[in-house]
Amino acid sequence: MSYHFGFKYWNEPTPAKIRRVASALAAAGIAGCGFAYLRDNMTLAITLLSLAVGGSFIAKLFTDKP
């Protein structure tokens, strides 16, 4: 099975494996963001939040449909 990537695949379903990995990484990034915020490390909090949101966005661009 091969994956396709690009903006033209935005409306295609995302494969379950990609969706699972992206959700796990997003959850870990948001949890890390919360801990960094509680430790008053705003730079790290903003970086982790940006990576979590960006990763979720990029995962939406994958599909396994031709």
N, C-alpha and C positions, 0 to 999 in steps of 0.2 A: 504494500500500500504506500502510495506517495502522497505527500502533503503539498498543497499549493498555498502560496502566500501573496497577498496583494489587496489593494483597496477594492478591486472588482469582486472580491469574495466576501465583502462585508455582510451581505444578506444571506450567505450560505451558512449552513449549520457548522459550528465548530466541533471538531472531533472530541470525544469524551476524554481521552487521555490528555490532550492539550488543555481542555477546560479544567480538569482536575488539578493539574500541575499549576496552572495560572491562579486558580482560586486558593490553593495552599500557599503559594508564594505571596499572594496579595494579603492573605490573612496574617502571615508571619510579618510582612512589612508593616501592616497597620498596627499589629501588636508591638513591634519594635518602635514604631513611631510614638505610640502611647507611653512606653517606658522612657524613651528619649525626652519626650515632653515633660514627664514627671521629674526627670533629672535636670531640667532646664537647659537641655542641649538642643536648641531650636534648629541649628543647622542640620544636625543628624535627623531630627524629626521631619523636617521639610524634605530632605533627601529621600528618606525611606518612604514617605507618603507619595512623593513623585514617582519613585520606582514602582510602587505597588499599583498606582493608577495607570502608569505607562505600560506596565506588563500586562495588565488586564486589557488595555486597549489593543496592544499588539496581538494578544491571543485571539481576539475577535477577527483578526485578518487571516487566520489559518482556516483551511478547509481540506477535506479529502475528496470532495466531489470535483470532477474535471470541468 
